[in-house]
């Protein structure tokens, strides 16, 4: 019997045997939940049900929704239609997306909700992944081309100076539409040329002060045009240099781990090596830097929180690094950092109910060729589903598990219960008839 038929049979048996006793329980549960609904704050109550996460979406509504859809698709689930419709409805007529529009029925107002390059690129990748929204994805990518900077890159906002992160995300959006970043040009410069301009190669300005950081990417050059290594930018660029978006092809675990390829000047072999010109070579050098930076801290990145001098684990960027390393085939290094994330999962407060954090972890697990629904025995898909609309369809493996491993009572158990209940009623009626005969 197929999993779908087993579920139907299970539901039918459950309805037949338990319908009488379950009604009062359902009513009690409904009554108990009523006070909780009235206790919600006005801000939370106004959030659309189709949106993932209950935190203020002003700065990340489209971003976290896009990540959730990408994680669900990557896990083999079919997102709820209303969740996809909500994201689609956030798009402006020109094809762009703002970080969040509370009233999507009103025309886009640049003063209240300006266009956001990062939100647009991520929404394009998400809508391309779930399918059926080709027109919207096309409009988003076409808009990105109209705001491409003269150096070939993109900044956080249209017209702002290019940075490695936004340029990397734009490359991911282009690849989602099967467009070549090398041929996406403005003023004679391509998206890849812009990306590579942020890399600390052997001859880059400031490299003398960054020994051991060769191959890293900077977020942006400083006022003196010097580059400073940035872990977040390096992970993003190492992925984009491969022509991949965040939903990259999962690593084949049957293949050997691809060795890292640091720049020659980083190893002291050739201190005068030229700047990299090929995106793939740049991605390899970036991955080597990322792996080295992770290794320094035992498999994870660190960051300094505002107002503090103390180093804190940087969980989100570590997960991004795992995705980039896995995309390059560097299984050994990706596995080490994914293992660290698993061991420290419960220390990251956002991993409990923040859809962006949960989704990034799911994507990291998927990228390494592991189960995208779980990490270190924790069901991340269940956590994600609690933050927003339940998927229209769950992954096939999850369906099979619910039928066979105790997640749902198997059909044969209901049959036995049904027979027992039937026998009980028969004995009861037989006893009553005998008493009436006495």
N, C-alpha and C positions, 0 to 999 in steps of 0.2 A: 504494500500500500504506500502511495506517495505521501510525503510530509504534509502536503496540503489536504489530502483526503483524511489523513490521521487527525489533523486539527479539527476538521469538520465533524468527524465522528466523535471526537472528544467533547467538543462543544455540545453536540446533540445529546450525548449521554449525560453530561453534567446538567444540562437544562432539564432533562427528563427526571433525573434522580433527586436533584437538589433544589428545584425551583420553589418548593413549598417552604423549606427551612431557610433559604437564602434571603427571601424578601424582607423579613424583619431586620436582619443584619444589615442589609443595604440601606434601609431606611434609617437605622441608628447611625450608620457611618455618615450618611448625608446630613443628618441633623447635627452631628458632632462637628462637621466641617464648616457649618454656617458661620460660627463666630470667627473662625480664622479668616474667612473671606472679608468680613467687615473690618477686621483688624489691619488690613493692608493700607499702606499709605496712599494718599491721593496720587502721588507720582507713579507708584508701582501699578495702581489700578488703571492708569491711563495708557500703560504700555500695551501694544497690540499682542494678542495671544500668539500670533504667528512668529513673533520675534524670539530668538534664543537669548536667554539671560534676563535677569530682572534688575540689573544695575542700570544706572543712568546711561542711555545709549547716545547721548549728545555727541560724543567724540568717536564712538566705535560701533555704532549700530550696524552699519553696512559691513564693516570689517568682520565683526564676530559672526554675523549671519552667514557671510560668505565662507568663512572657515568651517562653520558647522556643516554647511551643505557639502563642502569638499570632503570633510571627514566622513560624513555619512556615505557619500558616493564611493569614497575609497574603501569603505568597509563593506561595500556590497549592499547597502540599504538604499531604499528609494525614499528620498525626503518627501514630507507631506507637501501636497500641492500648494497649500496656503502659505507655507514657508517660502517656497520658490516664488509664488506670486507677490509676497511681501517685498522680497528683494527686487524683483522686476519692477514693482511699483515705485521704488525709490529712484529710478532712473529719470533724469531730466530729458527734455525734448531734444537737446543737442547731443545726447548720448552719454553725458557725464553722470557721475554719482557724487553726492555730497556725503559727509560722514554720517549724517542722519537727517531725515526730514520728518518732523512730527506730523505734518499734514501733507501727505503725498498727493492729495487731490488738488492742491493749490499749485500754481506755476512756480517753478524754481526761482528763488530769490537769492542772488549772489551775496547780498548783504547779510541775510539771516543764515544761509547755509551755502557757503561757497563750494565750488567744485573741488574735489579732492582726488589727486592723482592716485594715491595709494588705494583709496576706497574703490575707485573706478577699475583699476587693474585687478584687484582681488575679486570684485563682483563679476568681471568678465571671465575670469578663470572658473569661478563657481558655476555660473550659468552655462558656460561651455561644457563643464563636466556633467551636469545633470541632464543636459540635452533638451531639445525642443525650444530653445530660446536663441536660435542663431541670429535672428534679426537684431535682438537687443545686444548680443555680443559684438556683432558687426558694427553697430552704432557706437558702442563704447570704444572699440579699437580705432574706428575712424576719427573719433574725437581726440583720442590720444595723439594721433598723428598731427592734428591741427595745432596742438600745443607743445609739440616737440621743440626743445631749445635748439639754438643754432649750433651748439656743440654736439648735438645728436642725442642728448639725454633728457631727463625729466627731473624736476624737483617736486617737493611735496605739494605745492600749489602751482597752477598754471603761471608761467612766467618767472617763477622763483628759480634760483640757481640750481643746476643739476646736482644730484647726489647719487651715490652708489645704490642706496636702498630702493629709491623710487625708480631709478633706471632699470634695476634688476627686476622689479615687479612688472614694469612695462614690457620687458622682454618676455616674461612669463605669459602676459596677456597676448602678445603677438603670436607666441608659439601655440597658444590655445586656439587660435584661428588659422594655424598652419602657415603663418606669415614669417618670412625670413628677416630677423633683426638686422642682418648685414645689408639688406636692401631697403630697410626703413631708414631713410636719410632726410636730412634737412641741411641746407647750406653745404652740401657735399659731404657731410659727416653722418656716420651711421650710429645706431644705438650701441653696437658693440664697441665702436671707437670711443664713445663717451664712457662706457663702462671700464675699459682698459686704462683710461686716463687717471683713474682713481687708485691704481695699483702701485704699491711700493716695489718697483723693480730695482735692479742693481744700480741703475744710474739716477734714480728718483731723488728729488730734493728732500733733504732731511733723513735720508737713509743712513747717514753716518751716525745719527743719534738713535737709530732703531735697529741696531744689530740683533740678529735673531728673528726679526720681524719681516724679513724679505718675503715677498709674495702676498703679504697682507693687503687688504684694501682699506682705504680711508673713506669716511663718510663724505667728506668734501675737503678740498684743499683749504688751508687757512689763508689769512690775508697776504701772507708772503709766498703763497703758492706751494707751501710745504705740506706733505702728507703725513698724517698720524694714523697708525694702525687702529682699526676698529673691528671688534669681533663680530658684531651684528652685520656690518657692511661686508665683511669678508665671507661670512656664511651665505649671505644673499647673492653676492657676486660669483662665488664658486658654483652655486647652483645655476645662475643665469648664464654663466659662461659655457655651460654644457647645453644650453638651449632648452632648459627645463623650467617648469613652473613648480609650485609647491606640491602639486599632485603628480610627482614624478613617477616613472615606472619603478615598481618594487625591485629591489635587489634580488638576483638569483642566488639563493643560498647554496646551490650545488656547485657554483663556480668559486674558484679561489679568490681571496681578497686581492684587490689591485694594489700594488705597492705605491707608496706616495712618491711624488716627483717634486721635491723642493728645488728652488732655483739654485743654480750652480754656485752663485756667490754666497748663498746661505750656508753652503757646505764648505766654502773656502776653496772650491775647485777652480772657479773662474771669477775673480773679483770684478772683472771688467765686462761681464756679460751684458748684452744689449737688452733694451726694453722688449717685452713680449708683444707680439703682434697678432698672434692667433688666439681666439677666445678659448679654445680647448686647452691650450698650454697655460693660459692665464688661470683657467679654472683649476688645473692641476696644481699650480703653484699656490693658489689660494687655499686649496684643500690641505696642502702640506702645512701651511701656516696655521690653519684652523686646528688641525690635529695636534700640532705642537703646542698651541695655546691651551688646548683642552688638557693635554698631558701634564702641563705645569701645575694644574690644580687638581690632579687626581681624576680627570675625566669630565670636568665641567668648567664653564666660564664663571667668572665672578663680576660683580658690579658694585658700585658705591651708591647707596641710596641718598637722595637729597637730604642735607642736614646731618649727614653722618660720614665719618672717615673710615668706618669699618667695612671691610669687604663682605659682601653677601653673595650667596649662590645666585647665578643668573639662569634660572630654569628654562625660561622661554627661549633665550638665544642658544642654550645648549641643545634644546630640541630642534631648533632650526639647523644647527650644525650637524646633527645626526642625519637630517634629511639631505643636506648637501654632500656629506661624506658618502652616504649610501648611494646617492645618484652617481657618484664617481666610481662606484664599485669598491670603495675602501671599507670593506665589511668589518675587518678587525677593529679599526678605530671607531666606526659607527656603533658597533656592538658594545664596546666599553662604555661609551657615554650613555647609550640607551640603558645599560645595566645600572649605571649610576642614577639615572632618572627614576628607574624602577625602585631602587633601594630607598630613595629619598622622596618618593611620591607623596607620602603623607605629611611631609614637612612643607610642601608647597601649598599654601592655603588656597590659591586660585585653582588648583587641580581638583578641588572638591565640587565647585559649582559655577566656575567661570567657563562659558562655552568656548571662548577663544583658546584658553589654556588646555582644556580637555581635548579640543579638536587638534591642536598642534601635537600633543602627545600621541594621539591616534595616528596622525599622519607620519610621525617619526617611526612608530612601530611598523606601520605599513611599508615605509620606505626601505626598512632593513629586511623586508621579506618575512616579517613575523605577523602574528595575528593583529590586525588593525583595531580590533575591538577591545583588546586587553593589554595590560602592562603589569608585570610582576604579580599576576593573579588577580588584579583588580579589573572589573568590567567597566571600561571607560565608556563604552557605548551606552550602558545603562545610566551612567552619570550624565552623559550628554543629553539623553532623551528626557531626563528630569528637568532640564533647563529650557525646554521648548517643545514644539509639536512632536508627537510620536511619529516615526517614519510611516509612510504608507505601506511599506513592506520591509521586513527585517532581512538581514543576510540569511542565505540558505543554511549556512552552518549553524546559525543561532536558532533557526526554526527546528533543525534536526535535533539540536541539543535539548530544546524545550520539550520535544516529544519523547526523547529517549533517556535522558539522564536525571529525571526527577524534577526538572524545572516546571513541568506540567504533569499532572497525574496521567499515566498512560491509559489507553482505551480499555485494556483488559481489566484494569482496576475498577473502572466504572461499571463494567459488565458484572463483575463480582458483587460490587455494592448494590447494583440494581437487582441481582438475583436474591441477595440477602434481604433487601428491603421488601421485595415481593414475597419471599418466604415468611418474613415477619408478619406482613399483613395477612397472609393465608392462615398462619397459626392463630393470630388474634381473632380473625373472623370465625375460625373453627371453634375456638374456645367459647366465643359468645353464643354460637348456635347450640353447643352442648349445654351451656347454662340455661338457655331458654327451653331446652327439652326436658330439663330436670324438674 
